[in-house]
Amino acid sequence: MSLRMTGSQTVGPFFEIGLSYMYKTQLAPDAPLRVRGRVLDGDGAPIPDAIVELWQADARGRYATTLDNQPAPADFMGFARVPTAADGGYEFRTCKPGRVGEQAPHISVHVLMRGLLKPVHTRLYFPDEASNAGDAVLMRVPDARRATLIARAAAEPNVLLWDIHMQGEHETVFFVY
């Protein structure tokens, strides 16, 4: 008998039971931008019960809570927790964040899913953003892998597409703290 290793071995599902009261899909009031994609395992199969957690600054580059006493507007949360659907899909609404210091506009992303002992962290960057070229974090990523962090424009206006590949040939770059 020969056994083939699969892309992931997990237990669960637990997220639908314990975290659904915290799901939120809008990071900013009157958010003009939609971001959608799928979370996929190493074989390219959808992960149906992951959570995509998002943190971002407002359009001026201010977080909802900041140490410089200049927080974002009171109606700006800058945080969402989005579950994936049966097809691994997720969608959220937001505004494009402003630059934070010398960093290009980006959204910090944590992915939680069964089989992971800790969430993984990555970033979503915006396409056609001139300041991407000077972002110190993005520039530390090898050229061949940088595209895994940059969303792409959809045919629809104000829609970006960004898939998160947990493993495999198209694996998204994840950061270690």
C-alpha positions in Angstrom: 0.0 0.0 0.0 1.3 3.5 -0.9 0.1 6.6 0.9 0.3 10.0 -0.7 0.8 13.1 1.4 -2.0 15.6 1.2 -1.7 19.4 1.1 -2.9 19.7 4.7 -4.0 17.5 7.6 -6.4 19.3 9.9 -8.9 18.9 12.6 -12.1 20.9 13.2 -14.2 22.8 12.1 -14.3 25.1 15.1 -14.4 28.6 13.7 -18.1 28.6 12.7 -19.0 27.6 16.2 -16.9 29.8 18.3 -16.1 33.0 16.3 -19.1 33.8 14.2 -20.3 36.6 16.5 -17.1 38.5 15.7 -17.4 38.4 11.9 -17.3 41.8 10.2 -16.7 42.5 6.5 -16.4 46.3 6.4 -13.3 48.1 7.6 -14.3 51.7 6.8 -17.6 53.6 6.6 -19.0 54.1 3.1 -16.1 51.9 1.9 -15.8 52.3 -1.9 -13.4 49.4 -2.5 -14.2 45.7 -2.5 -11.5 43.1 -2.1 -12.3 39.4 -2.8 -10.4 36.2 -3.2 -10.0 32.7 -2.0 -7.9 30.9 0.6 -6.4 27.8 -1.0 -4.4 24.9 0.4 -1.2 23.4 -1.1 -3.1 21.4 -3.7 -5.1 24.5 -4.8 -8.3 23.2 -3.1 -10.4 25.8 -1.3 -10.2 26.1 2.5 -13.9 26.5 3.5 -13.6 27.5 7.2 -10.7 29.8 7.5 -10.8 33.3 8.9 -9.1 36.3 7.2 -8.4 38.9 9.8 -7.6 42.4 8.5 -6.0 45.5 10.0 -5.4 48.8 8.2 -4.9 52.5 8.5 -7.4 55.0 7.2 -6.9 57.0 3.9 -4.6 59.5 5.8 -2.4 56.7 7.2 -3.8 56.8 10.7 -4.8 53.7 12.7 -8.0 53.7 14.8 -5.8 53.6 17.9 -2.4 55.3 17.6 0.3 56.5 20.0 0.8 59.8 18.3 -2.5 61.3 19.6 -3.8 61.7 16.0 -6.1 58.7 15.6 -8.3 58.0 12.7 -11.9 59.4 12.6 -14.2 57.9 15.3 -16.3 56.0 12.7 -13.2 54.2 11.2 -12.5 50.7 12.6 -9.7 49.5 10.4 -10.4 46.0 11.5 -12.5 43.1 10.1 -12.7 39.4 10.6 -14.0 37.6 7.5 -14.9 33.9 7.2 -14.3 32.0 4.0 -17.2 30.3 2.3 -17.5 26.7 1.1 -15.5 27.7 -2.1 -12.7 29.2 0.1 -14.0 32.7 -1.0 -14.0 35.8 1.1 -14.9 39.5 0.4 -14.6 42.7 2.4 -15.1 46.4 1.8 -12.7 49.1 2.7 -11.0 52.3 1.6 -7.4 52.4 0.3 -5.2 53.1 3.3 -2.8 55.9 3.2 0.9 55.5 3.7 2.1 54.9 7.2 5.5 56.5 7.5 7.6 55.3 4.6 5.5 52.2 4.1 3.4 51.8 1.0 -0.4 51.5 1.5 -1.1 48.0 2.7 -3.5 45.9 4.7 -2.1 43.6 7.4 -3.6 40.1 7.1 -3.7 37.2 9.5 -5.1 33.9 8.4 -6.5 31.5 11.0 -7.6 28.0 10.0 -7.8 24.5 11.4 -4.4 22.8 11.5 -2.5 26.0 12.3 -1.3 26.4 15.9 -0.7 30.1 15.3 -2.2 32.5 12.7 0.1 33.3 9.8 0.7 36.9 8.9 1.1 38.5 5.5 0.3 41.8 3.7 -1.9 42.9 0.9 -0.4 45.7 -1.3 -2.2 47.7 -4.0 -1.5 47.4 -7.7 -0.1 50.3 -9.6 1.1 52.0 -6.4 4.2 54.0 -7.0 5.3 53.8 -3.3 5.5 50.0 -3.5 9.0 50.4 -5.0 10.2 52.0 -1.8 8.4 49.9 0.8 11.2 48.3 3.0 9.1 45.2 3.8 8.0 44.5 0.2 11.6 45.1 -1.1 12.9 42.3 1.3 10.7 39.8 -0.6 12.4 38.2 -3.6 11.2 39.6 -7.0 9.8 36.2 -8.0 7.6 36.0 -4.9 6.6 39.7 -4.6 3.5 39.3 -6.8 1.9 37.0 -4.1 1.5 40.1 -2.0 0.0 42.5 -4.6 -3.7 42.4 -5.4 -4.8 42.7 -9.0 -7.5 44.9 -10.5 -10.7 43.1 -11.5 -12.7 44.0 -14.6 -15.2 45.6 -12.4 -14.4 49.1 -11.1 -13.3 49.4 -7.5 -12.7 45.7 -7.1 -9.4 44.0 -6.3 -8.7 40.3 -6.4 -6.2 38.6 -4.1 -6.0 34.8 -3.4 -4.1 33.5 -0.4 -2.2 30.3 -1.1 -1.3 28.6 2.2 1.3 26.3 0.5 2.5 25.0 -2.8 3.8 26.5 -6.0 2.0 29.8 -5.6 2.4 30.1 -1.9 1.7 33.6 -0.5 4.7 35.1 1.3 4.1 34.9 5.1 6.1 36.9 7.6 7.5 35.7 10.9 7.6 37.9 14.0 
